[in-house]
Amino acid sequence: MLYELSEAAETMKWWDRFLKKAPKELSGFFMFLTVPPGPPFPEHLHMKKMCGIAWCYSGPLKAAEKIFKPIRAFKKPALDMVGPIPHPVWNSLFDGLYPPGQNWYWKADFVEELSDDAIALHVKHGSELPTWQSTMHMYPIDGVASKVKANATAWGNRDARYAEVIVGVDSDPASKEKMTKWARDYWTALHPHNLPGAYVNFMMADEGEDRIKATYRGNYKKLVAVKKKYDKNNLFRVNQNIKP
């Protein structure tokens, strides 16, 4: 479902409140986007900056209309494409928008709560997408994951409600500076409102060891001990590395 940018703050606040009481079979991530210039998006929305919610309901199909009734009652979207879809199709829905070989710059955080001040900053920076493929997604992660103890697995941010990712994307190398600056400025403005760590697959390689420690929290020392035991020469060191 897509909404006008002028409705972004209201929509984000409503989405945040709604998810707190939504059934476990329903989830949906919030996004700022530029509408892609092609099908299945209608031509009058092409290249328009908007906000949206990508819903995913995994319960019985016969209950879907009832589940979505309060969602559609909130506000009439500019585009409503919600309907039955096979899981493999949903999982690959955006592949055509992001072909291999493009330039990407990522910044990310975990989010515990969305304050009014944070939402205002999201609207400000989310309205300034530097390229049409750049975006911000905020994924709910407070379902079953929140029921696991923080020290039960490597990941320690079990109190996080959302995984936020700010990403600049473009095929033209000349866009690198502007999309990198936008992502960094966006992240810098929001980071004081967020948790210290982030989903490691959304982090750049140069973010430093402190960010990795913040992601794994109290589990970091245990992970270092495991690393020393099984990989003391640091053979496996690509991406966000835990040093032995």
C-alpha positions as CSV (number, residue, x, y, z in Angstrom):
1,M,0.0,0.0,0.0
2,L,1.4,3.4,-1.0
3,Y,0.6,6.7,0.6
4,E,1.4,10.4,-0.2
5,L,4.5,11.8,1.5
6,S,2.3,14.4,3.1
7,E,0.7,11.5,5.0
8,A,4.0,9.9,6.0
9,A,4.1,11.0,9.7
10,E,0.5,10.0,10.3
11,T,0.9,6.7,8.5
12,M,4.1,5.8,10.3
13,K,2.6,6.5,13.7
14,W,-0.5,4.5,12.9
15,W,1.6,1.6,11.6
16,D,3.7,1.5,14.7
17,R,0.6,1.5,17.0
18,F,-1.2,-1.1,14.8
19,L,1.6,-3.6,14.8
20,K,1.6,-3.7,18.6
21,K,-1.8,-5.3,18.6
22,A,-1.8,-7.0,15.2
23,P,-2.2,-10.8,15.0
24,K,1.0,-12.9,14.8
25,E,0.2,-14.0,11.2
26,L,0.4,-10.4,10.0
27,S,3.4,-8.2,9.6
28,G,4.4,-5.3,7.3
29,F,7.5,-3.1,6.8
30,F,7.4,0.6,6.4
31,M,9.3,2.3,3.6
32,F,10.1,5.5,1.8
33,L,10.5,5.0,-1.9
34,T,10.3,6.5,-5.4
35,V,7.7,4.6,-7.4
36,P,9.5,2.5,-10.0
37,P,8.9,3.6,-13.6
38,G,7.2,0.5,-14.9
39,P,4.5,-2.2,-14.3
40,P,2.8,-3.2,-12.1
41,F,2.9,0.4,-10.9
42,P,0.4,2.7,-12.6
43,E,1.9,5.3,-14.9
44,H,0.6,8.3,-13.0
45,L,2.7,7.3,-10.0
46,H,5.9,6.6,-11.8
47,M,9.0,8.3,-10.2
48,K,6.9,9.9,-7.5
49,K,8.3,9.9,-4.0
50,M,6.0,8.2,-1.6
51,C,5.8,6.2,1.6
52,G,4.3,2.8,1.9
53,I,3.7,-0.4,3.9
54,A,4.5,-3.8,2.4
55,W,2.1,-6.2,4.2
56,C,2.6,-9.9,4.6
57,Y,-0.2,-12.1,6.0
58,S,0.5,-15.8,6.4
59,G,-2.8,-16.9,8.1
60,P,-5.9,-18.6,6.6
61,L,-7.0,-16.9,3.3
62,K,-10.6,-17.0,4.4
63,A,-9.7,-14.7,7.3
64,A,-7.7,-12.2,5.2
65,E,-10.5,-9.7,4.5
66,K,-11.3,-9.4,8.2
67,I,-7.6,-9.0,9.1
68,F,-7.2,-6.2,6.5
69,K,-10.4,-4.4,7.3
70,P,-8.9,-2.1,10.0
71,I,-5.9,-1.5,7.7
72,R,-8.1,-0.3,4.9
73,A,-10.2,1.7,7.3
74,F,-7.2,3.7,8.5
75,K,-6.8,5.7,5.2
76,K,-7.4,5.1,1.5
77,P,-4.0,4.5,0.0
78,A,-2.9,5.9,-3.3
79,L,-2.2,2.3,-4.4
80,D,-3.5,-0.9,-2.9
81,M,-1.9,-4.0,-4.4
82,V,-2.6,-6.3,-1.5
83,G,-3.8,-9.8,-2.5
84,P,-2.9,-13.5,-2.5
85,I,0.5,-14.2,-3.7
86,P,2.8,-17.4,-3.6
87,H,5.6,-17.0,-1.1
88,P,8.4,-17.5,-3.8
89,V,6.9,-14.7,-5.8
90,W,6.8,-12.4,-2.8
91,N,10.3,-13.3,-1.9
92,S,11.6,-12.3,-5.3
93,L,9.2,-9.4,-6.0
94,F,11.9,-6.7,-5.9
95,D,14.6,-8.6,-7.8
96,G,14.0,-6.8,-11.0
97,L,14.3,-3.4,-9.4
98,Y,17.8,-4.2,-8.2
99,P,19.8,-6.1,-10.8
100,P,23.4,-7.2,-10.0
101,G,26.3,-4.8,-10.4
102,Q,24.8,-1.6,-8.9
103,N,26.4,0.7,-6.4
104,W,25.1,0.4,-2.9
105,Y,25.7,2.2,0.4
106,W,24.1,0.9,3.6
107,K,23.5,2.3,7.0
108,A,21.4,0.5,9.7
109,D,20.3,0.4,13.3
110,F,18.0,-1.6,15.6
111,V,15.0,0.4,16.9
112,E,13.3,-0.1,20.2
113,E,10.7,2.6,20.1
114,L,9.5,5.2,17.5
115,S,9.2,8.6,19.1
116,D,7.4,11.6,17.5
117,D,10.8,13.3,17.1
118,A,12.3,10.2,15.4
119,I,9.3,10.0,13.0
120,A,9.7,13.7,12.1
121,L,13.4,13.0,11.2
122,H,12.4,10.0,9.2
123,V,9.9,12.1,7.2
124,K,12.5,14.8,6.6
125,H,15.3,12.5,5.3
126,G,13.0,9.9,3.8
127,S,11.5,12.7,1.6
128,E,15.0,13.5,0.2
129,L,15.8,10.2,-1.6
130,P,18.9,11.0,-3.7
131,T,18.2,8.4,-6.5
132,W,15.0,6.6,-7.5
133,Q,16.3,3.2,-6.2
134,S,17.4,4.6,-2.8
135,T,15.1,3.7,0.0
136,M,14.5,3.3,3.8
137,H,12.9,0.1,5.1
138,M,11.9,-0.6,8.7
139,Y,11.3,-4.3,9.3
140,P,9.3,-5.5,12.4
141,I,11.4,-8.1,14.3
142,D,9.6,-8.3,17.6
143,G,7.5,-11.4,17.1
144,V,8.9,-14.8,18.0
145,A,12.4,-13.4,18.1
146,S,11.6,-11.3,21.1
147,K,10.6,-14.5,23.1
148,V,14.2,-15.8,23.1
149,K,16.6,-14.8,25.8
150,A,19.3,-12.3,24.8
151,N,22.1,-14.7,25.8
152,A,20.6,-17.8,24.1
153,T,22.1,-17.2,20.7
154,A,24.8,-14.9,19.2
155,W,22.3,-12.1,18.5
156,G,21.7,-10.0,21.7
157,N,19.2,-7.3,20.6
158,R,16.1,-9.2,21.5
159,D,14.5,-6.0,22.8
160,A,14.5,-4.4,19.4
161,R,11.2,-3.9,17.7
162,Y,12.5,-3.0,14.2
163,A,15.5,-3.4,12.0
164,E,16.0,-0.1,10.1
165,V,18.0,0.1,6.9
166,I,18.9,3.2,5.0
167,V,20.3,2.4,1.5
168,G,21.5,4.5,-1.3
169,V,21.4,2.7,-4.7
170,D,22.2,3.7,-8.2
171,S,23.8,2.3,-11.4
172,D,25.8,5.5,-12.1
173,P,29.1,5.7,-10.2
174,A,28.7,9.5,-10.3
175,S,25.9,9.2,-7.8
176,K,28.1,7.7,-5.1
177,E,28.9,10.9,-3.3
178,K,25.3,12.2,-3.0
179,M,23.7,8.9,-2.1
180,T,26.5,8.1,0.5
181,K,26.0,11.6,2.1
182,W,22.3,11.2,2.2
183,A,22.5,7.8,3.9
184,R,25.1,9.0,6.4
185,D,23.1,12.2,7.2
186,Y,19.9,10.2,7.6
187,W,21.6,7.6,9.9
188,T,23.4,10.3,12.0
189,A,20.2,12.1,12.6
190,L,18.3,9.0,13.7
191,H,21.0,7.1,15.5
192,P,20.6,8.9,18.9
193,H,17.0,7.7,18.9
194,N,18.0,4.0,18.2
195,L,19.8,1.1,19.8
196,P,23.6,1.0,19.4
197,G,23.7,-2.1,17.2
198,A,22.4,-3.1,13.8
199,Y,21.7,-6.2,11.6
200,V,25.2,-7.1,10.4
201,N,24.1,-7.8,6.8
202,F,23.0,-4.1,6.6
203,M,26.4,-2.7,7.8
204,M,29.3,-1.5,5.7
205,A,32.7,-3.2,6.1
206,D,34.3,0.0,7.4
207,E,32.0,0.7,10.4
208,G,34.5,-0.5,13.0
209,E,34.7,-3.0,15.8
210,D,32.6,-1.0,18.2
211,R,29.5,-1.4,16.0
212,I,30.0,-5.2,15.9
213,K,30.4,-5.2,19.7
214,A,27.2,-3.2,20.0
215,T,25.3,-5.6,17.8
216,Y,26.3,-8.7,19.8
217,R,26.2,-6.9,23.2
218,G,27.0,-9.2,26.1
219,N,27.5,-12.2,23.8
220,Y,30.5,-10.7,22.1
221,K,33.1,-12.1,24.6
222,K,31.7,-15.6,24.2
223,L,31.9,-15.2,20.4
224,V,35.5,-14.2,20.6
225,A,36.2,-17.3,22.7
226,V,34.6,-19.5,20.1
227,K,36.6,-17.7,17.4
228,K,39.8,-18.3,19.2
229,K,39.1,-22.0,19.6
230,Y,37.9,-22.7,16.1
231,D,39.5,-20.0,13.9
232,K,42.5,-18.6,15.7
233,N,44.1,-17.6,12.4
234,N,41.0,-15.6,11.4
235,L,40.5,-17.5,8.1
236,F,36.8,-16.6,8.1
237,R,37.1,-12.8,8.1
238,V,34.8,-11.5,5.4
239,N,32.0,-9.0,6.3
240,Q,31.5,-8.1,10.0
241,N,34.5,-9.9,11.5
242,I,34.8,-11.1,15.1
243,K,38.6,-11.1,15.7
244,P,40.1,-14.0,17.7
